[in-house]
Amino acid sequence: MRQSDIVAEVSNDKQTLTALVEQDNRVVYFYIFAREDLRDRFPKMRACWVRNLVPAPVNDDTYAMEQGIAPMLAAQYCRNLEGEAPLDPAQIQILWNESDDGAALWYQGLLLAVIPGWSLYIDHSVCYSAGCIKQNPLTFPLGSASTNTQCELAEKTRLFWRDWQNEFSNPWPKIQRKLLESYEERFGPSLKYYLINQGNWPPMAISQHEDEENYYFFTVGMSIRPMPQIDIVFSDEAEKHRRIELAFSVGKEYVTEENAVQMASALSGYAQVPWTTLSWLGEGHTLMSPMAPLGFEGHVISSALCGPADKMRLPKIYGDPVNQFWVSPVFTSELEFAQAKPNGGFELVAAMIENDIGFVFAPRSAVV
C-alpha cells in the first residue's frame, strides 16, 4: 500500500479550520480539522469516507482501523462495489459553508461529500457521502436535495458563493442599502461610514448617526453570514438566532465625537468574534475589550436594554430575521458576575434594567 497523498487542502475564511482530501491506492477521504490553538475545544478530526478505489470488502475494514489507516467502506453500504477512479486534483472544489465551520466536496461539478458545521460541536463525527447508500459507522448517505437537507444546503451554498463572485449579482449593494435605510428611518441620516473588513470578505462597516442628545453607531454587514453553532444550540429555531447586527450609543453631554468613535470601535472587533472563535453571540453574552470606556472592563450585549419604542425592525437577510444587540459597557465586577454561572448575563441585564440603565451609555455605578 502506498502512502496517502493530500490532493486538495483549503482553509476556511478565518483560518480556524482546514479541509483536505486525502487518497491512497485504496480509498479517498474528506477531512476537517481545527487550527492547533483551537484543538482543546475541537480535538477530533472530522472524517468522511468518499469512495473506495478498489473492490469493496465484504465486511468492515477492521484491519485498517487497527493499523491506524483510513478504512474502506464495506460492500453492503457502497453504491459502487468495484471501486472508482482516483480523484484528479484539478477537478476538486471544496466550498466552506456560510457560517465558516462546515464544508462540501465537489468533483467535476457533482457533490461528493458534506461535513456539516454542526458536527464540529458534538462528540461524534457526522458526515454524508454520495457513494454511500446505507447508514454505517463511517458515513450517512448523501442522497439528493429532495431527500436530504444537507444536500440541499450544499447546493444553496454553491449558489451563495457564485453570487458573491459575480459583479452583476453581488448581493452587497442591496443588503447595505436595506440596513442603512432601517437605521436612517429611526436615527436619521448616516453622517459617517467606516469600513471595518480590511478589504476582506464579507464587506462590513460601521454607520454613524446622531440626534441632539446622542451618538449612535451600527454595524452594517455582520448579518451576511450566519453565526457558527447556532444550528446545534437552537435546532429548529436556528433561523431566529443565526444573524445579528451590533449597535452602540453614548450621550453627547459626556463625550466628544472623537471619544464616541473611539468607544464605538469595539464594535469592529466584536463583529468578527463568532467566526474567529467558532462561537456565537446572543442576549446577555459578555466580552472583554480594551476599547471599553475608562473604568469599564468590557461589554454585555443585549436587545432587552432597548425599550419597545426604540427598537428597530431590521430587514430579513437570506430569509432570516436579523437581531440587533446593543453593546453596553460593564465593570469588572459585573463581568465576573455574568461569567460566574449559567445565565449570569441574563441576570446582569435584568439588574441593569432594574436600575434604569438603558442602551445609551452614560456614567453610572456598578449594579453588582
N, C-alpha and C positions, 0 to 999 in steps of 0.2 A: 504493500500500500504506500503510495507516495504521500508526501507531506501536503497538508491542505494549503490552498492559496487564497488570499484575500483578493477577490475580483472586483469589489466595489466598497467604498468607505466614504460616508458623508456625515459630518457633524450637524447638529441642529443649529438654529439661528443663534442661540446664546452660548453655544459650545458646551452645554451642560451634559449632553448625551451624544453618543456616536452610534450610528447604524452601519453595519457591514454585512457583506455577503461573502461566504467562505465555501469553497468546494475542494474536494479531493477527487480521487478516481472512483468513489462510491456514491457520494451524497452531496447535496447542496443545502446549506443552512443560512438563515437570515437572523442577525443578532442585533440587540440594542443593549448598550452598557453605559453606566454613568461615569462622568469625569471623576478622577481619583479623589478629589476633595469632597465629593458627594456620596462616596461609596459607603459611608457609615449609615446613611439613610437608605441608599439603594444598592445593597451589596450584591444582589443576584443579577447576573446577566439574563436577559430575556432571549430565549432561543426558539426559533420557528423552523421546523423541517419544511423544505421547499420541494425537493424531488430526489428520488433515487436515480443514480446514473447507471446502475446495473440491475439485473432482475431482483425483485423484492424478496427478502427472506420469508419463509413460511411463518416463522414465529418472531416474537420481539427480539431485537438485536441486543440481547443482554451482554454478549461478549464485548461489543464495542463500548457499552456503558461501563463495564468492569475495567476496561483499559483506559477509560477517560477520554475516549474519542467520540465524535458525533455518530449516533446510531442511525441506521437506515430504518425506514418505516416498513412494518410487516405487510405482507401482501393483502390481507383482508381489509386494510384501510386505504389502499392505494388505487388511484384512478388508472394508472398505467403500471401493469405488473412487470413489464420487460425492462423498465428503466428508460430514461430520457436523455437527450443530449446535454452535455455541459453548457453552462451559460457563457455567452460571449460578453465580456466586459463592456464592449462598445454599445451593446443593446440594453444595458441595465439602467434603470432610473429609480432612485429612491426619493420618495416625497414625504417630508415631515408633515404631520397634521397641523392644523391652525394653532393649536394650543402648545405645540413645540415639544410634546412628550411621547408621541407615538409616530409610527412610520409605516408606509406601504411600499412594497417591492413591485415594480412594474418591469415587464420584459417584452420587448418588441410590441409595445402598446397594450399588452394584456396584463391584468392584475394577477400576480402570483401569490402574494402573501401579505398579511396585515398583522402588525403588533400594535394593538390599541393602546392609547396613552394611559387609560385607567389601569391596565395590567401592571404598570410600574408600582402601584401603591397597594397591591395585595401580596399575600405571602407566596403565591404560586404563579408560574408563568401561564399566560393565556395568549394564544395566537391562532391564526386562521390561514390555511393553505389551500390553494386551488387544486393541488394534486391529491388532496385528502377527501375521502368520501364517507368517512365514519369517524366519530369522536374516538380519541385514543389518548394515551398519556403524553404524546408529543405535540399534538395539534388538533384543532377543530376544523371541520370542513368550511371552506370559504363560501361555497355556493354561488348565488347570484344576488343582484341588487334587490330582487323580489323576494328572496328567501332569507337574506342575512343583512342586518343593519350595517355591519362593518364593511361589507362590500359597497353598499350604497354610500356610506360616508367617505370611503376612499375615492369614489368617483366624484363626489362633491368637492373634496379637497383638490383633486386634479383640476377641476374647473375653476376653483378658487385661485390657484396659482396661475393658471392660464390667463385669467382676467387681470391679475396684478402685473403680469409681464407684458401685457398688451397696452400700448399707449392709448389706443382708441376705446378700450373697455375698462380702463383703470378706474376702480371704484372710488378713489380718494377724493376727487373734487366733490362728488355728490355727498359722501359721508361728512366731509369737512363743512360743507355748506349747511347741511341739516343740523349739525351740532351747534355751529355758530348761530344759526337762526334761533335755536332754543334758548341759548344764553342771552342773546340780544333782546329777545322778546320780554325776558324777565328783568335783565340787569342793564339794558341799554347797549349801545354800540361797542364793538371791540376796539379799544383805543391802542393797544399794542399786542403784538403776536410774536411769541418766542418759539423757535424750533428747538426741540429737545431730543431728536432722534439721531443727531450727529451724522446725518446723511445715510443712515441705515434704515432698512425696512423693519417695522412699519412706520409710516410717517406719523409723527406725534408732535404736538405743540402745546403751549400754554397761552390762553387768550386772557388778556387783562381788561377788566371793566371797572367802572366806579360810579357812585352816586354822590350826593352831597355829604354822606356820612362815612362811607366805607369803600375800601378797595376789594375787588373780587378777582379771583384767578381760577381758571378752569382748564383741565386737561382736554385736549382735542385729539382723538385717535386711539386712546388706550383701549376702547371697546372694539377695535377692529378684530383683535384676536381673543378668543375665549381663554379664560384662565385654566391652568392645569388643575388636576384633582377634582374639579367640580363634578364631573360625571360620577365619580365614585362616592363623593361626600353627599351629594343631593339626589343622586339616582334619577327618578322620574321627574323631578322638579329642577333638573340641572339648568334648563334653559332660562329659568328665572334668576339665576345667580352667576352665570358664567361671564357676563360682560359688565364692566364698570367704567366710570369716569370719576376723577377726583376733583375736589374744589377746596379753596382756602379763602378766607375773608378776614380782614382786620380793620378796626376803626381808624379813621383818619386823625382823630384827636390824639392818638397815641404814637403814631409813626409818620415818618416822611414816606413819600412814594418809593424812594430808593430802599429804605428799610423794609417796606412791604414786599417789594420784589425779592429782596434777599430772603425773607421768611418764606415766600411762596416757592422759592427754588427747591424746597424739599419735595415738592410735587414731582419734579423732574426725576429724582432718584426713585421715588416710590412708584412711578409709572412703569418701571422696569422690574420691580420686585417679583411679581408672580412668575415671570419666565426666567429670571436669573437664579431663582431659588427653587423652582419647580414646586410652587405653593400657590396660595390664593389669598385674596383679601376680602373681608366681609365685615359686617356690623360688629363693632366692639374690638376689632383687631388693633394691636398696638405695635408701633415701630419706633426704633431709636433713630435719632438724626442729629448731626452736628449743626443742621440748619434751623433747629428749633430756637425760639426766642431765648434770650439770655435768662438763665434760671430754670429753664424747662429742659427736660431730657429727651423728649420725643413727641409722638403724636398718637392719638386714638382716632380711628376713622369711624364715622357714624352718619347715618341718614336721619336717625331719631333726633339729633340735636337741631335739626331744621324743622320748624313748625309747619303745619299744613299750608299756611298762607304763603310760605316762601319756597315750597317745593316746586321743582321744575319737572315737566314731563319730557324726557329725552326721547328722541326718535328711536325706533327699533333698528338694530343693526343685524343684518343677515337673518331677519325674522325673530331675533331675540330681544326682549326688553333690556334696556341699559339702566343700571342702578347708579345713582350718584351718591357718593360718600364725601362728607365734609371732613377735612383734616383739622383736628383741634389739638393745640399744644397741651402736654401733660407734664406734671412734675415727676421727679424720680420716685417719690412715694406712691404716686398714682400708677405709674408704670409697673412698679413692683407688685402692687396690689392686684392689678389686672392680670399679670402673668403668673401669679402665685397659685391660681386654682382654675378649674374649668369654668368657663362663662364669667370669669372675672372682669373681662372687658364690658360685658353687658351691665354688670353691677356698677362699674365705674361710670358708664354713660348715664345710668339711672341716677346716680348720686350727683352728677353734673347737672342734669335736668332739674333735679330737686332743688339745687342751689342756683337756679335761674341762669345757668351757663348755656348759651346758645351756640350757633355755628359761627358767629362773628367773634373773632378773638379780641379780648380786652384783658388788661391786667386783672389778676384775681388771686385768691388764696387756694391752697390745696384743699380738696374735698375729702381726702382720706389721709 
